[in-house]
Amino acid sequence: MSYFDVASSAPLHPVARQALQASLDEGWADPSRLYREGRRARLLLDAAREAAAEAVGCRPDELVFTSSGTRAVHDGVAGVLAGRRRAGKHLVVSAVEHSSVLHSAAAHEDLGGSVTQVGVGREGAVSVEAFRAALREDTALACLQSANHEVGTEQPVAEAAEACRAAGVPLFVDAAQSLAWGPVAGGWSVLAASAHKWGGPAGVGLLAVRKGTRFSPQGPADERESGRAAGFENIPGMVAAAASLRAVRAEAVEEAARLRELTELIRTRVPELLTDVEVVGDPVRRLPHLVTFSCLYVDGESLLHGLDRAGFSVSSGSSCTSSTLTPSHVLRAMGVVSEGNVRVSLPPGTGAAEVERFLEVLPGVVGEVREKLGAPVAGAEGTAEAVTVDALGMTCPQPVIELGRAIGRVRVGGTVTVLADDEVAAVDIPAWCYTQGHEYVGAEPRPDGGNTYVVRRGM
């Protein structure tokens, strides 16, 4: 079995396992106590903090450990917004932030704050000019991830930090996906990360708040972790998190180069092996271990089950699963096809043979799903001037499949009208037109629900 989903959670690193086992015997006592056991626990905690701070690129007294990466995000965003409430209640986020950041933004709105989402291009990166333009006099905080969790696109953090500095606004960075590969460049003010993304234990996060950033911890006061993370310190977990981060960093340069070659192989070969597929994300400014592509006329759940049966564990941002009825907010913001989406994120040590085997089995799995769903055959050209497709009640990817079938019945310049009430159609039909070379004329809401979509055949 090949596990290709480290962007979700990486297997426990051997160094983390060793550190965890060793510190279970030494780090169980209260590090705030002055007796021998407490002093020993304090030494372990301080050493872990120093190692983590060195990897982050901050001072040890600027970094605290939290109970998770999500907790670090929530506490970091809320703390800065509260500390800068006199500056204003405006928050800036990118449209492709991790859901934890967007949930924090929604909570801020519920409390009366305002939020501006900065859009991205089709490769998933924000424009620095657009990010700068979103900053206002009443902006209390801006948030920009270092790299996207779903497509791997790296964001222009250093440039955004400079824009924030000029505007007097602190920048919060979610560095969960990138921290294993190196420190985040630029003058960021607050940073969060999660240990299970780099092979540390789950349930340990990092929150760094640089000196000079106004910060007011929310919730009941607690004397632990400088008052910024309540609760008794999980010292064995913290030690294992710091040890594994140091270990992966020591191998990062060599491993990044090797994995980049493998993901580049996937980026190149997938469009050669499959028709109607789009590789998404920036081809250059991207994480070295992650590649994402979307296959038309395929539902994500069937595709993932098929790959699992073939021995590959991958993830999907597709909306076509039993657990979610809405498309990935990242793919929606990028304007790319969400159906049949596959995210491959390779763990350190992945061999070329594993990737080659993945590429061998992928076409068969995709073909099997397409055949089952009745995917259209490309190349047909009809004579009809206009065709209407009733896809009401159908769910992703069926409306696009019906559109693909119908387009072959009209002449070049003819139109296909699709009636659909599946929410995903609003994303996938325009994206399908973009990838297939047809014109997306637009959509009109239907009085009984759903939309009427009009597509003009371009070829």
N, C-alpha and C positions, 0 to 999 in steps of 0.2 A: 504494500500500500504506500502511495506517495502522498505526503501531506503538503499541499500547495496553498495553505491559507494562513501564513504567519501574519498577514496584515490584520487578521482577527485576533489571533493569539498564538504566540510562538511556544514551542515545546520548552520545558524547563532546561536551561543551559546546564551542562555538567558542573561548571563552576558555581552556579547558583545552588545546585543540589548540595555540593560539598559545603558551601558557606552556610546554607540553611541548617544542615545537620550539625555542623560544629557549633553554631551560635545557639542552637536549642539548649545545649548544655551550659553555655556561658551567659546568655543574654535574657534569662527569664526574670531577673529581679527588676525592681523599680529603679530606673536610672536617676531619679531625683533624690534617692537616699544616699547617706554618707558612709554607710557600712561597706564592708569589702565587696559583697555581692552587687550592691548598687553601683559602686565605683567601677566594677568590672563591666557591668551593663552599659554604664555611661561611656566608657572607653570604646566599646563596640559601636555605640550609636554615633559618637563623634567621628570615629574613623569612617563609618558609612556615609555620614553627611559630607565629610571632606572629599571623599572619592566621588560622590554624586555631583557635588558642586564643581569639582574640577572638570567633569565630563560635560556639565551644562555650560560652564564658562561664567560662573558667578562666585561670589564669596560664600563660605559655609554658613555664615549667619544670615544669608539671604534666602536659604533653601530650607524647606520643611518637608517632611514626609506626610502623606495623607493616606486615607484608607482605600483610595482607588484613583485612577486617572480622571474619571468623571467627577469625583469629589473635588479634585484639584481644580478642574475647570469651573465648577459651580462656585467654589469658595473664592477662586481668583477673580472671576468676573464680578461677583457680588461684592467682594471686598473693595475693589477699586471703584466701582460705581458708588458705593456708600462713602468711601473716603473722599470722593470728588463731587459729592452732591451739590456743593456750592457752585461748582463750575457749570453744572447743567445736568440734564437727564437724558441726553442723547447718546445712543450707542450705535456704533458702526460695525457691521459684520459682513463677511463675504457670503454669497449665496450658497457656497459649497462647504461651509464649515461642518465639522462633526456635529451630530445631533445634540451632543451635550452642550455645545456652545449655543446652538439655536434654541434649545430648551431654556437655557439661561436668559437668552434674549426675550423669549416669550414671557418668562416670569417677570422680567423687567417691565415689559409692556403692561402686564397685569397690574403692576404697582404704579402705573401712571407714566412710565417712561416712554420715550420714542426710540424707534429702531430704523436704521437705513440699511438695506441689504444691497451690497455692491455686486452686480452681475459679473459673469465670466464669459469668455469666448468659448468656441467649440472645443478648444484643447484644455479647458478647465482652469485657466489662470485669470486673475483679475488684472485689469489695466491699472497701472500706478496712477495715471491721470484721473481715472474714475474714482479710485480709492481716495486720492487727495481731494477731489471735488466733493466727496461725501462728508468730509470733516467740516464742522461748523463751530461757531463760537461757544455753543452750549454742549459740544461733544465732550462727554466725560471719559469715554474709553473707545478704542477701536480694536477689533479682533481680526487676526489673519493667521491661518494655519501655515505651518512651514511646508507641508506637502499634503496632498489630498489622500484620504484614506481609501477611496474607491478606485481612482484612476492613476494615482501616483504622481500627478503633476506638481512640480515644485512652485511655490508662490514667491513673488519678489519681495521677500520680507525685509531685506536690508533697505530697499528703496522706499517701501511703505513706512518703515521705521523713521527714515529721514523726513518723510512728509509729515509724519506725526510729531516728530521733534520740532519741526518748524511751526506747527500749529499749536504746540504746547499740550499735546494729547498723548497719554501713555498707550503703548501697543501691547496687547495680550497675544501670545503665540501658543497655539496648540502644537506641540512638537512630538506628539506620541509616535507618529510614523517615521520621523526622520532622525530622532535622537541617537539611535543605534549607529547611524552612519557618520555622525559628526555633530559638533555644536552648531547652533543656529546663529548665523552671522547677523550683524546689525545691532542697532541700539534699541532692542526690545526692552520693555519694562517688566512684564510679567510672563512667565512661561509655565506650562503644565505638561506632564508626560505620565505614561503608565508603564510599569515594569513588565507586565505580561506581554508587551509588544516586542521586547528584545530578549525574551528568555528568562526574565525574572519571575518571581511568584506573583500570581494574581492577588489583588487586594492591597497593592502598594502603589501609590502615586507620588509624583514630585510636584511641588509648587515653589517656584522661585519668584521672589518679589525684590527687584533691585532697589537699593537705597535711593531715597529721594522720591519714590513713588508713594503718593498718598494712598493709604490702605487702612480700611477699618473692618476687621473680622466681624462676620455676622453670626448671630446665634448667641446662646449663653456663653459667658466668659469661661475660659479654660486655661489653666497654667501650662498645659503641655504644648510643645512645639511653638514656642513664642506666642501662644494664644491663637495661632492660625490654623491649628488642626486639633480638634478636641479628641480626647480619649487616650487610653494607655498605649504607649508606643509598641508596635509589633517589631521588636528589635531583630529577631531572626529573619523576618521578611525584608526588613530594611537593609540588613547586611547582605542578604542574598541578592537584592535588587541592585545595590551598588556594585557588588562584586561581579555580577553578570554584565552590567553595563560597561565596566572597565574591561572585561574580557572580550566582549564583542567589538569594542572600540579598537582593541589591539589588533584585531584581524580585519577591521573595516575596509581599509584601502585595498588590500589584496582581494578580499571577498567581493567587494563592490564591483571591481573590474571583471571578475569572473562571472558573477551573476548578471551583470549588464549584458555580457555577450549572450547568455542564455535567453534573457528576456527579449533581446534584439532578434534572436533567432525565431522566437515565437511571433514577434511583431511582423517579421518578414514572411514566415512560412504560412501563417494562418490564412492570409488573403490568397495565397497561391493554392492552398488545399481546399478552400471553401469558397463558394459563390455567395453573394449577398451577405457579406460580413464587413463590419467596420471596426478597426482597431482605434480605440479612443484614448485621449490623454495626450500630453505633449510628448513628441517623439525624442526630444533632446533633454529638456529640463524636467527630469522625472527621477523618481526613486529607482535605484538599480535593480531591485528584486521584484518589481511589480509591473504587470501588464494586464490590460483589460480590453476585451473585445465583445461586440454584440453580434449575434447571428439572427438574421431576419427569419420569420416564419417558424420560430421555435419558442416554446415556453420554458422559462428558466428552471422551474421545478423539475420537469422531465429531463432537461439537459443535465442538471446537477445529479439527479438520481442515476442517469446513464453513466456519467463519468465516475460516480462512486462505485457502481458495479464493475467498472473497468479498472478500478484500483486507484482513483485519483480524487482527493478531497480538495475542492475548490469552492469559491464563494460566488455570489451573484448580487448585482444591484438591480436585477430584474424585478418588475412589479408582478410578474406572472407566477406567483407562488401562493401557497395556501396561507402563509403567515402575513402577507401584506397585499392590499388591494390598490395601493398607490405606487407610482414609479419612484425610484430613488430620486431624492431631491437634488443630488449631484448631477445625475444624467439629465434630469429635467432642466436644470439651470444651464447645462452645456448645450441643450438642444439636440442630443444624440439619441439614437434608438435605444430603448431600455429593454425590449424583449430579447430573450435569449442571451442575456448578459453574463459573461464569465470573467471573474477576477482571479488571476493566477499570481500568487505571491510566494516566491521561493524561499525556503529556509536556508541558512548557511549550510554549506556542505552538499547541496543538491548537485547531482552529477549530470553530465550531458546525456547520458544514456536514459535517465528518467525523463528528461525533456523530450528526447527523440521518441520515446515510447508514447508519451502524451500526444505528440503530434501524429503518431501513427493511428491511435484509437479515436481521436477527435472527429475526423470526417465521418466515420461509421456511426458514431453516436448521434451527431447532428443529422445525418441523413435518415437515420431510423426515426427520429422525432419528426422531421419534416414530412416523411412519408405517412406517418400516423396522422398528422394534422392536415394532410392534403395540401401541401405547399404548392404555389403556382409554378408553372414551367415558363422560363423566360423565353423571349423571342417572338411570341405570337403577336400579330398585328391585324386587328379587325377593321371593319368599315363603318361601325356605328358612330354617330355624331355624339351621342350622350348615352350613358348607362347609369342607372341608379341601383345601389346595393343597400339592402336592408340588413344591417348588422345589429339592430336593436336587441338587447338581451345577451349579446355575445361578449365574452371577456377576452382580454389579451392572451394570445396574439391574433385571435380569429378575425377581428375587424380589418387588420392589415393584410391578412391572408386573403380575405374576400376582395379587398382593394387590388391586391396583386393579380388575382384571377381576372378581375373586371377590366383592368387596364389593357389587357391583351385583346379585348373585344372592341375597343374604340380606335379610330384612326389617330394619327399624329395631329395634335391640336384639338382633339375631342376631349370631352370631360367625363369624369366619373364622380357621381355624388354618393357619398357614404352617409347613411343614417346610423349613428352609434351613440350609445349612452354609457359606454365604458370610459371611465375617467382617463385611462391610460391612452386612449385614442387621441386625445388632445396633444399628447407629446409625440407619440409614435407615428402618426400620419404625416405631420410636417417633416419629421426626421426621415421617414421613408422616402418622401419626395426628394429631399436633399441628396440622399445616397443613390437614388435611382435615376436622377436627372429629369424629374417631372416638376411641374409648377404647382405649388400649393396656393390655390386661389384664396382660401380663407374658410371660416366657419361661422355659422349662425346658430344661436340657441334655438332649440325646439320648444314649443309651448308645453309639450307633455314630457319634457326632460331629455337630456342629451343634446347633441349637436348635429347639424347638417354640414358635412365637410365637402368641399369641392376641389377636385384635382384635375389639372389639365395635362394631357399626355405630351411629353416633350420629345419622345423619340420612339 
